[in-house]
């Protein structure tokens, strides 16, 4: 075809125009977007009844189109059965709201649009599908032909109505009175379909809902109505109906399901039994041989059945009568069972049971007994020995009677002459009598023994007398005193190992209980001894203590006392306390100082001297007694001292005071000092010390010569060395010995007697020789004095005497020994200040 010039011109303009439109009309052509749809499974019933006849799917879609308002070019549903077969397709289309020319210059815009699509339950052929669940697919197509497919929740087609049949209860009458008989009415169902919700109701005569029940996702279960409304309140008597209904999820409603004629009957049908004699003794003696039982009924109509029974305590039936007509209102019972046999003794019950048609089942029970035995009586007496002296302790006696059956009794209290003091009676099975020791006039009776008597008769007329019971009144006061030693020492040494507590009382029997408490210095109880009945004359504490956990340990040393608490059967309560005593297991500590004067041997070989003893005793407690013995080397007692209390101080023993004891031996002059000290706890300490005696002196001519070798001199010499070197050594030894003695006994004086050898003694030249010897012996004495002063002796305590040759100690004619006469002797004198 050949275009004209104008056509060519128009075509060129059109091409340019379209190119320009494409140039200026931009926009996005993305795939349509449908958010997840979560409306859930939809149930519907396409039965054209106007209730849930269709399933409607609403959704939101995001599209990109050229439009002012937005549109969805195409969307639709696909319905599939469980095998995946497409049962129905529903397609919806929409057109753009702008023309094609405007769309040339319009870009793509984003729109979020709300749409819905429905299914009426028909298939591709227009027929209603079968009941069941169907899968659903949604698709959306945009203007560019892009398609979006989404699986959505299923559609369920259900055109069947909920169904159920009520099972009528055996009785439509009930009485909710908590007697456990027809207190509720139970309604069950059969051939019921399972539904999301079943609702049941109890309706009154005006069809008001009284009580509601529901069953979710289940078939209707059993309904139990207790006669209350939805608030739990009891409803009135009357006639009620029961309805059951359900609307399923597809909107199908059940047909009317109703049970009429429910009757709530609260008629009170009380019955009561009365027995003229609750105990019988059918022994033919004319006393209580039978009983009459009476029945009182509040309602005598509407009775279904009745029953009379006699049962024992174990529930065994001995006698029974039943019926469906009028209930017998009086029964005479003679103690025989249904077979006419005598029933055994025991406790029984008459029982009457009436069954009413409304479910009431009142039961009346009345106990009775068949008793052919006398009652058994127990008697207990509290405080059979009592003291009605007004001190609040056992001022009365309590007498309790208890019978194994109900009884009437009469009792009396008699004096020892059989005279009635008081009497009383009661019809209580358990009785308490309190007697305060007074007679019927309220006057106090004398001390002494009284007798309780009583006679008991049970309901069946059987009687028994109790054995007489003795009661004793004692108002005399009780005295208790405790005596103890001053101390003891529980150290298992066999001496004073326990504290003996002497009990002095005027009544050591008829005690309820007694307790001996050992108290420390803070009056805390450290040990306890308990007893009953008699009070022993002495109690012993071994020095142990018991803690709260029962652990036994030795009590610490210290001061203690004993407390005795005694409760007497007659009610007196007495407390007695001992003096404080000492628990002491530590022996006394003894310190002894001994000093002696120089001892001397007399001319008749007796040892003379004094010993000074200083004693110091330390102890935790006081000293009980002590003794001190002075014994010679053979163990014989020379002198004894003793006393009580602390011996601390000085004792001087003079050997001349032998106290009738043994003497000191010259050959073995040492002695033993033995001191024995015993404290209040009985702890004994013995101190023994060997005391060596220095027999330093020899008594001659009334003078006390030191038992030291004399200083010997050469002829007509006064030098210490004048008798030779050997004699010089002996002289120095003697001087050293004298110095040592006076260091030990520094208070005494010393006289140095100088002597010489006068071979002319008793001859014509005696006097002339004496004139030479007398000054020589004075010089000899002075030489010895100087030597002793040099050895530390006090010059003021030394005196000298010169005797010349007047007092030789050996022969003056025997040259072998006469040199011993040239001497200085040592005489100890009295103390010098």
Secondary structure in CASP SS format (residue, H / E / C, confidence):
PFRMAT SS
TARGET T0000
AUTHOR 0000-0000-0000
METHOD secondary structure of the structure
MODEL  1
X C 1.00
X C 1.00
X C 1.00
X C 1.00
X H 1.00
X H 1.00
X H 1.00
X H 1.00
X H 1.00
X H 1.00
X H 1.00
X H 1.00
X H 1.00
X H 1.00
X H 1.00
X H 1.00
X H 1.00
X H 1.00
X H 1.00
X H 1.00
X H 1.00
X H 1.00
X H 1.00
X H 1.00
X C 1.00
X C 1.00
X E 1.00
X C 1.00
X C 1.00
X C 1.00
X C 1.00
X C 1.00
X E 1.00
X E 1.00
X C 1.00
X C 1.00
X C 1.00
X C 1.00
X C 1.00
X C 1.00
X C 1.00
X E 1.00
X E 1.00
X E 1.00
X C 1.00
X C 1.00
X C 1.00
X C 1.00
X C 1.00
X C 1.00
X C 1.00
X C 1.00
X C 1.00
X C 1.00
X E 1.00
X E 1.00
X E 1.00
X E 1.00
X E 1.00
X E 1.00
X E 1.00
X E 1.00
X E 1.00
X E 1.00
X E 1.00
X C 1.00
X C 1.00
X C 1.00
X C 1.00
X C 1.00
X C 1.00
X C 1.00
X C 1.00
X E 1.00
X E 1.00
X E 1.00
X E 1.00
X E 1.00
X E 1.00
X E 1.00
X C 1.00
X C 1.00
X C 1.00
X C 1.00
X C 1.00
X E 1.00
X E 1.00
X E 1.00
X E 1.00
X E 1.00
X E 1.00
X E 1.00
X E 1.00
X C 1.00
X C 1.00
X C 1.00
X C 1.00
X C 1.00
X C 1.00
X H 1.00
X H 1.00
X H 1.00
X H 1.00
X H 1.00
X C 1.00
X C 1.00
X C 1.00
X E 1.00
X E 1.00
X E 1.00
X E 1.00
X E 1.00
X E 1.00
X E 1.00
X E 1.00
X E 1.00
X E 1.00
X E 1.00
X E 1.00
X C 1.00
X C 1.00
X E 1.00
X C 1.00
X C 1.00
X C 1.00
X C 1.00
X C 1.00
X E 1.00
X C 1.00
X C 1.00
X C 1.00
X E 1.00
X E 1.00
X E 1.00
X E 1.00
X E 1.00
X E 1.00
X E 1.00
X E 1.00
X E 1.00
X E 1.00
X C 1.00
X C 1.00
X C 1.00
X C 1.00
X C 1.00
X E 1.00
X E 1.00
X E 1.00
X E 1.00
X E 1.00
X E 1.00
X E 1.00
X E 1.00
X E 1.00
X E 1.00
X E 1.00
X C 1.00
X C 1.00
X C 1.00
X C 1.00
X C 1.00
X C 1.00
X C 1.00
X E 1.00
X E 1.00
X E 1.00
X C 1.00
X C 1.00
X C 1.00
X C 1.00
X C 1.00
X E 1.00
X E 1.00
X C 1.00
X C 1.00
X C 1.00
X C 1.00
X C 1.00
X C 1.00
X C 1.00
X C 1.00
X C 1.00
X C 1.00
X E 1.00
X E 1.00
X E 1.00
X E 1.00
X E 1.00
X E 1.00
X C 1.00
X C 1.00
X C 1.00
X C 1.00
X E 1.00
X E 1.00
X E 1.00
X E 1.00
X E 1.00
X E 1.00
X E 1.00
X E 1.00
X E 1.00
X C 1.00
X C 1.00
X C 1.00
X C 1.00
X C 1.00
X E 1.00
X E 1.00
X E 1.00
X E 1.00
X E 1.00
X E 1.00
X E 1.00
X E 1.00
X E 1.00
X E 1.00
X C 1.00
X C 1.00
X C 1.00
X C 1.00
X E 1.00
X E 1.00
X E 1.00
X C 1.00
X C 1.00
X E 1.00
X C 1.00
X C 1.00
X C 1.00
X C 1.00
X C 1.00
X E 1.00
X C 1.00
X C 1.00
X C 1.00
X E 1.00
X E 1.00
X E 1.00
X E 1.00
X E 1.00
X E 1.00
X E 1.00
X E 1.00
X C 1.00
X E 1.00
X C 1.00
X C 1.00
X C 1.00
X C 1.00
X C 1.00
X E 1.00
X C 1.00
X C 1.00
X C 1.00
X E 1.00
X E 1.00
X E 1.00
X E 1.00
X E 1.00
X E 1.00
X E 1.00
X E 1.00
X C 1.00
X C 1.00
X C 1.00
X C 1.00
X C 1.00
X C 1.00
X E 1.00
X E 1.00
X E 1.00
X E 1.00
X E 1.00
X C 1.00
X C 1.00
X C 1.00
X E 1.00
X E 1.00
X C 1.00
X C 1.00
X C 1.00
X C 1.00
X C 1.00
X C 1.00
X C 1.00
X C 1.00
X C 1.00
X C 1.00
X E 1.00
X E 1.00
X E 1.00
X E 1.00
X E 1.00
X E 1.00
X E 1.00
X C 1.00
X C 1.00
X C 1.00
X C 1.00
X C 1.00
X E 1.00
X E 1.00
X E 1.00
X E 1.00
X E 1.00
X E 1.00
X E 1.00
X E 1.00
X E 1.00
X E 1.00
X C 1.00
X C 1.00
X C 1.00
X C 1.00
X E 1.00
X E 1.00
X E 1.00
X E 1.00
X E 1.00
X E 1.00
X E 1.00
X C 1.00
X C 1.00
X C 1.00
X C 1.00
X C 1.00
X C 1.00
X E 1.00
X E 1.00
X E 1.00
X E 1.00
X C 1.00
X C 1.00
X E 1.00
X C 1.00
X C 1.00
X C 1.00
X C 1.00
X C 1.00
X E 1.00
X C 1.00
X C 1.00
X C 1.00
X E 1.00
X E 1.00
X E 1.00
X E 1.00
X E 1.00
X E 1.00
X E 1.00
X E 1.00
X E 1.00
X E 1.00
X E 1.00
X C 1.00
X C 1.00
X C 1.00
X C 1.00
X C 1.00
X C 1.00
X E 1.00
X E 1.00
X E 1.00
X E 1.00
X E 1.00
X E 1.00
X E 1.00
X E 1.00
X C 1.00
X C 1.00
X C 1.00
X C 1.00
X C 1.00
X C 1.00
X E 1.00
X E 1.00
X E 1.00
X E 1.00
X E 1.00
X E 1.00
X C 1.00
X C 1.00
X E 1.00
X E 1.00
X C 1.00
X C 1.00
X C 1.00
X C 1.00
X C 1.00
X C 1.00
X C 1.00
X C 1.00
X C 1.00
X C 1.00
X E 1.00
X E 1.00
X E 1.00
X E 1.00
X E 1.00
X E 1.00
X E 1.00
X C 1.00
X C 1.00
X C 1.00
X E 1.00
X E 1.00
X E 1.00
X E 1.00
X E 1.00
X E 1.00
X E 1.00
X E 1.00
X C 1.00
X C 1.00
X C 1.00
X C 1.00
X C 1.00
X E 1.00
X E 1.00
X E 1.00
X E 1.00
X E 1.00
X E 1.00
X E 1.00
X C 1.00
X C 1.00
X C 1.00
X E 1.00
X E 1.00
X E 1.00
X E 1.00
X E 1.00
X E 1.00
X C 1.00
X C 1.00
X E 1.00
X C 1.00
X C 1.00
X C 1.00
X C 1.00
X C 1.00
X E 1.00
X C 1.00
X C 1.00
X C 1.00
X E 1.00
X E 1.00
X E 1.00
X E 1.00
X E 1.00
X E 1.00
X E 1.00
X E 1.00
X E 1.00
X E 1.00
X E 1.00
X C 1.00
X C 1.00
X C 1.00
X C 1.00
X E 1.00
X E 1.00
X E 1.00
X C 1.00
X C 1.00
X C 1.00
X E 1.00
X E 1.00
X E 1.00
X E 1.00
X E 1.00
X C 1.00
X C 1.00
X C 1.00
X C 1.00
X C 1.00
X C 1.00
X E 1.00
X E 1.00
X E 1.00
X E 1.00
X C 1.00
X C 1.00
X C 1.00
X E 1.00
X E 1.00
X C 1.00
X C 1.00
X C 1.00
X C 1.00
X C 1.00
X C 1.00
X C 1.00
X C 1.00
X C 1.00
X C 1.00
X E 1.00
X E 1.00
X E 1.00
X E 1.00
X E 1.00
X E 1.00
X E 1.00
X C 1.00
X C 1.00
X C 1.00
X C 1.00
X C 1.00
X E 1.00
X E 1.00
X E 1.00
X E 1.00
X E 1.00
X E 1.00
X E 1.00
X E 1.00
X E 1.00
X C 1.00
X C 1.00
X C 1.00
X C 1.00
X C 1.00
X E 1.00
X E 1.00
X E 1.00
X E 1.00
X E 1.00
X E 1.00
X E 1.00
X E 1.00
X E 1.00
X C 1.00
X C 1.00
X C 1.00
X C 1.00
X E 1.00
X E 1.00
X E 1.00
X E 1.00
X C 1.00
X C 1.00
X E 1.00
X E 1.00
X E 1.00
X C 1.00
X C 1.00
X C 1.00
X C 1.00
X C 1.00
X E 1.00
X E 1.00
X E 1.00
X C 1.00
X C 1.00
X C 1.00
X E 1.00
X E 1.00
X E 1.00
X E 1.00
X E 1.00
X E 1.00
X E 1.00
X E 1.00
X E 1.00
X E 1.00
X E 1.00
X C 1.00
X C 1.00
X C 1.00
X C 1.00
X E 1.00
X E 1.00
X E 1.00
X E 1.00
X E 1.00
X C 1.00
X C 1.00
X C 1.00
X E 1.00
X E 1.00
X E 1.00
X C 1.00
X C 1.00
X C 1.00
X C 1.00
X C 1.00
X E 1.00
X E 1.00
X E 1.00
X E 1.00
X E 1.00
X E 1.00
X E 1.00
X E 1.00
X C 1.00
X C 1.00
X E 1.00
X E 1.00
X E 1.00
X C 1.00
X C 1.00
X C 1.00
X C 1.00
X C 1.00
X E 1.00
X E 1.00
X C 1.00
X E 1.00
X E 1.00
X E 1.00
X E 1.00
X E 1.00
X E 1.00
X E 1.00
X E 1.00
X E 1.00
X C 1.00
X C 1.00
X C 1.00
X C 1.00
X E 1.00
X E 1.00
X E 1.00
X E 1.00
X E 1.00
X E 1.00
X E 1.00
X E 1.00
X E 1.00
X E 1.00
X C 1.00
X C 1.00
X C 1.00
X C 1.00
X E 1.00
X E 1.00
X E 1.00
X E 1.00
X E 1.00
X E 1.00
X E 1.00
X E 1.00
X C 1.00
X C 1.00
X C 1.00
X C 1.00
X E 1.00
X E 1.00
X E 1.00
X E 1.00
X E 1.00
X E 1.00
X C 1.00
X C 1.00
X C 1.00
X C 1.00
X C 1.00
X C 1.00
X C 1.00
X C 1.00
X C 1.00
X C 1.00
X C 1.00
X C 1.00
X C 1.00
X C 1.00
X C 1.00
X C 1.00
X E 1.00
X E 1.00
X E 1.00
X E 1.00
X E 1.00
X E 1.00
X E 1.00
X E 1.00
X E 1.00
X C 1.00
X C 1.00
X C 1.00
X C 1.00
X E 1.00
X E 1.00
X E 1.00
X E 1.00
X E 1.00
X E 1.00
X E 1.00
X E 1.00
X C 1.00
X C 1.00
X C 1.00
X E 1.00
X E 1.00
X E 1.00
X E 1.00
X E 1.00
X E 1.00
X C 1.00
X C 1.00
X E 1.00
X E 1.00
X E 1.00
X E 1.00
X C 1.00
X C 1.00
X C 1.00
X C 1.00
X E 1.00
X E 1.00
X C 1.00
X C 1.00
X C 1.00
X C 1.00
X C 1.00
X C 1.00
X C 1.00
X C 1.00
X C 1.00
X C 1.00
X C 1.00
X C 1.00
X H 1.00
X H 1.00
X H 1.00
X H 1.00
X H 1.00
X H 1.00
X H 1.00
X H 1.00
X H 1.00
X H 1.00
X H 1.00
X H 1.00
X H 1.00
X H 1.00
X H 1.00
X H 1.00
X H 1.00
X H 1.00
X H 1.00
X H 1.00
X C 1.00
X C 1.00
X C 1.00
X E 1.00
X E 1.00
X E 1.00
X E 1.00
X E 1.00
X E 1.00
X E 1.00
X E 1.00
X C 1.00
X C 1.00
X C 1.00
X C 1.00
X C 1.00
X C 1.00
X C 1.00
X C 1.00
X C 1.00
X C 1.00
X H 1.00
X H 1.00
X H 1.00
X H 1.00
X H 1.00
X H 1.00
X H 1.00
X H 1.00
X H 1.00
X H 1.00
X H 1.00
X H 1.00
X H 1.00
X H 1.00
X H 1.00
X H 1.00
X H 1.00
X H 1.00
X H 1.00
X H 1.00
X H 1.00
X H 1.00
X H 1.00
X H 1.00
X H 1.00
X C 1.00
X C 1.00
X C 1.00
X C 1.00
X H 1.00
X H 1.00
X H 1.00
X E 1.00
X E 1.00
X E 1.00
X E 1.00
X E 1.00
X C 1.00
X C 1.00
X C 1.00
X C 1.00
X C 1.00
X C 1.00
X C 1.00
X C 1.00
X C 1.00
X C 1.00
X C 1.00
X C 1.00
X C 1.00
X C 1.00
X C 1.00
X H 1.00
X H 1.00
X H 1.00
X H 1.00
X C 1.00
X E 1.00
X E 1.00
X E 1.00
X E 1.00
X E 1.00
X E 1.00
X E 1.00
X E 1.00
X E 1.00
X C 1.00
X C 1.00
END
